[in-house]
């Protein structure tokens, strides 16, 4: 006879997902000289036509070359720059993809 105590233990998948969610919520995403993060250097090299975040920022239609300044551009102008120079159509799409790639890297998936 097997007695079920009704106590459930957490399975490894649940623990991994909980850890991944906590890490995702605390992700820092990259900004060159303004200490903000939007994407890693490797993400910029793989998914844009630039070799670094600094090059990405310098090529932007901003007066100053930081991610913070790019974020401050009008949405249409910022999205046009992203569509022209990256694998993405919009700034939001690029940031979301960078966050997911960072999360996958953190989890070594």
N, C-alpha and C positions, 0 to 999 in steps of 0.2 A: 504494500500500500504506500502511495506517495502522498505526502501532505504538502499542500501548497500554502506557504506562509503569506502569500499575497504581496511579498516584498519584491519589487522589481529592481534589478541592477541596471545600470546604464551600460549600453553596449558601446564598443569602440567607435562605431560610426557616429553615435550621438555625441560622444566626447569630442571627436574630431570636428564635427559640425559646430559645436558650441565654441571650440577654440577658434575656428575659422571666422565665425561671426564676430567674436570679440576682437579679433585682429582686424577684420574688415572695418569695424566701427572705429578703430583707433588708427587706421592707416593715415600716414602723413603722405600727402600727395604733392610734387617738386616745383619749385620756382627758383630760378637761378639765383639772383642776388637778394631776393626779398624774403628768403627763408620759408617760402610756401613751397609745397610740392604738388605737382600735377602729374608728372610722368618721370620715370627713371631715364638716365642717360641711354641705357640699352634700348628702352622702348622708343625713344626719339630716333636712335640710329636705325632701328628695324622698321619703323612705321611712318617715317617722314623722309624727306630728301636731305636732311641735315645730319651732321656728325655729332652734334652735341646740343644740349639745351641752350647754351649761349648762342650758337649759330641760329637756332630756331628763333630765339628772341630778337637777335640782331636783324634778321630778315623780315621781321614783322613790320606792319605799317605803323608802329608806335614811335614816339619821340625817344623814350627810354627803352632799354632792352631788358625788360624783366617780364616774367609770366604775369605778375600783378598788373603791369601796364597792358598786356594783351587782354587780360580779363576785363579791363576797363574800356576796351574799344566797344563801339556800337556792335550789337549782335551780328548784323548783316556783314559788316566789314570784317569782323573776327572770323565768322563762318566762311566767308569767301577766301580768306587767307588759309584757313585750315583745309578747305576743299582743294585749293590750288597746290598745296605743298605737302599734304599728308595722304594717308590711306582712308581718310574719313571725310564725311560731308559737313560735319558741324563740330564745334568746340565741345559741346556736351557729349557727343558720341566718342570723341577722342579721349576725354577725361574718364568716361565710364569704362572704356576699353583698357586704359592705363591702370585704373583701380583694380579691375578684374585680373589683369596680368600680374600686378603686384601681389594680389591675394593668392593666385596660383603659385607664384614663385615662393611666397612665404610658406605655403603648404607643401611645397615640393611635389606637386601633382603632375 
